[in-house]
Amino acid sequence: MSMRRSFRTGLVLAAVGTLLAGCDSAPEPDALFPLAAGLEWQYRVTTRPHGEDPRDSRLTMSNVERGYFAGEEDILIRRNQHGTRYYIAEREDGLYRVAVKSVAQTVPIMDQPPVRILPRPVETGQRWRAPAHTYLLGRARTFISDHAPGNTIDLDYHIEATDAEIEVPAGRYSDCVLAVGRASFHLDAETGFAASDVPIEQREWYCPGVGLTRLSRDERLTSGDRTITGGRIEIVLTGAPG
């Protein structure tokens, strides 16, 4: 396996939700995440491995149906263009991914524990932790996560703003929620390379009436001999359901 493997882009992306109830109240996560069946979104995914030219690809996400799953009512099933399904639960303290099923699997694989997408309420300063080895909201696997203990990197998230503005190919949006996840992964000498700390940062913008409009992830690892390199991945909304 090449040590300069590029970012994988098996990502679950959030999109259109209902409008926020009002400017004076904290936005609910379901106002920033699509829960209606039958909706579809288009994204452009750009990967920039260190020292290489950027590469673009396309990602389509759609809401398939809502129904009973694993003891919970009204679970949302989302699907990407490759057929992978993601099972989303709405709970009192936020939205969670509870299972994933690829086309190669006969049954969904449960997340242990469930992966929080957004907290409830969505307020500036809210904090939570999410494993980065999952494919929800851009938590991409790389060489780093393949060599982490248990193949897991935990990102510590917080809500940095609830009034952000952002412009993407799909449009210009305001009053967006900015969620930031950070981690410092220690790559020790047991991997066969010089020990180093790898800063990781992921930024996600959720806009009312749109959902996730942009995601960026930086893994700033570059070894002295460039045997292992980091890079950047960015996802932007190019088309939302009308």
N, C-alpha and C positions, 0 to 999 in steps of 0.2 A: 504494500500500500504506500502511495506517495506521501511524504511528509508535508507536502505543500497542497494538501487537499483543500478545495474551495468550500465555501459555505454551502450547506444543504438548504434547500428552500421548501421543505415540507412544513408549511406554516399554516396555522389556522388564523384567519384574519377576521376581526369584527367589522361590522358595517352598520347599515341604517337602523336607527331606533326611532322612537317617537320623540316629539319636541319636548324640551324641558318644561316643567309645570310653571316655573316663574323665576325671575331673576333673583329673588330674595331667598329662595329655598335651595338646598343642596340637590344637585341632580341625582336621580336614581340610576343605577347601572343599566336598567332595562330601557332608559331613555337614550343610552349611548351604545346599545348593542341590539342587533336585529333579532326579534323573536317571532316575527310573522313568517309562516311558510310560503314558499313560492317566490322569494326575492333572490336576486343574483347580483354579484359585484365583480368588477374587473380590476385587476391590479397589475402594475409593472414592478418587477423585482429586479434590482440591479445589484450584482455582487462585484466587489472590488478587492480581490486578494492582493496583499501587499506586493508591489512590484510588477503587477500584471494589469493588462487592459481590463476595463469593466465589461461585464457581460450582462445582457438583458434577457429576461424571460417573462412570461405571462402567467398569471394565476387567476383562476375563476373560482369563486366561492358561491354556494347557493344553499338556501334553507329548504330542506326536503319536506319535513313533516314534524309535527309535535304529537307526542303520545306517551303511553306508559312504558317505563323501562326501569328494571332493577329496583322495583319497589317504590318508584317515584312517579307521580302523575306529571303530565305536561312537559316531558323532556323534549328539547329541541334537537333535531338531527341536522347537522350541517355536512356538506360534501364538497370536496374539491374536484377539479376536472379529471383527476386520476382515479376517482372513485372512493378515496378514503373518507370515512365518516367519523364525525366528532359529536359526542353526546353532551349537551349543555343543560345544566340544571339551574333554575332560578330559586334561590333560597333567601331566608330573611336577612342574612348578613352579606349577600352578594351573589354573583354569578360564578359558576364553577364548570369546568370540564370534568366529567366523571368517567368517560370511557372513550376509546378509539378503536376503529375497526378498519383495517386495510382490505384491499380486494383479495389478498392472499390468505386472510384469516376467516375462519368459519364462524367465530363468535367475537363480539367486542371484548377488548382487553380493558379491565377496570383500572382506573387511576387510583393508586394507593399511596398517599391520600388523594382525594380530589384536588384538582389544580384551580386555585382561585384566579378568575379573569379580572374582575373588578369588585371592589368592596361595596358595601351598602352601610351608611350613605357614602356618596362620593364627595369628600370634602378635602380641602387643602390640608396636607399633613398626614392624611390617613396612610398607614403602613401595613405591608403584608409581605410574605415571602413566597416565591414560586420556584419550582425546580426548572432549570434551563434545559434539561435533556429532553423535555417534551416538545411537541411541535405546535403548541398553542401560542398565538399572538407573537410569532417570530423568535421563539426560544430555540434557535437553530443549533444542531450538533456540529461540532468541528473536531479537529484533532485533539483539542484541549479536552472537550467533554468525553471523548473516547478513552482518555487516560486519567480521568478523575476517579476518585474512590467511589465505587458503586455506579460509575458512569453518570454522575449527577453534579450539577453546579446550581447552587441556590442563589437566585437574584433577590436582593432586598429592594422592594418597591416602595415608592411613596408617591402621593399625588402632589405634584409640584405647583400646578396651577389649574384653575377652573375657568379662566377667561382668556385662554390663548387664542391667537389668530394664526391661520395657516392657509397657504395656497398650494394646490396640487392640480394636475391636469383636469380633474373632475370639477374644479371650482375653487372659490375662495370662501373660507368659513371662519366664523368667530364664536366666542363663548365656548371654546373647546377645552376638554380636560387633557392635561399633559401628565402621563404616568411615567416615572423614571425608575428603572431597575439597575442596580449596580452590584458588582461582585469583584473580588480580587482573588483569582485562582492561583494557588501555588503549584507550579510545575516543578516537582522535586527531581533530584538526580537519579532516582530509581527508574525514571522513564528512559534513561540513557542519554540525557541532555543536561546541560548546565542548569542548576536550579534558578528559577526566576519567578517573579510575581506577575500575573497577567491581569491587568485592569480590564474589566468588561462593563460596558454601559449600553443599555437599551432604552430608547425613548419612544413612547407611543402616544399619538394624538387621537382622541375620540371627540367627534363633533356631534352636537345635537341634530337629529334628523338625518345623519349621515353614517355615524359609526366611526370605525377606525379609518382615518384618512391618510395617515403616514406612520411608518415605523422605521427607525434606524437602529442598527446595532454595530458597535465598534468592539473589536477584540484586538488590542494594541500589543500583540506579541510579535517581536522580531528578534530572533536569536542572532548572536554575533556572526555566525557563519551562514545565516539565513537558511538553515536547515528547516526550521519551523518558522512560519510567518503567520501573522494575523490578517486582519482586513476589515471590511465594512460591508454590510448589507443594508439596502434601503428598499422599502416597499411603499408605493404611492398609489392612491386611488385614481383610476382612469375612467371608471364608469360605474355609477350607482343607479339602482332602480328608480325610475321616474314615478 
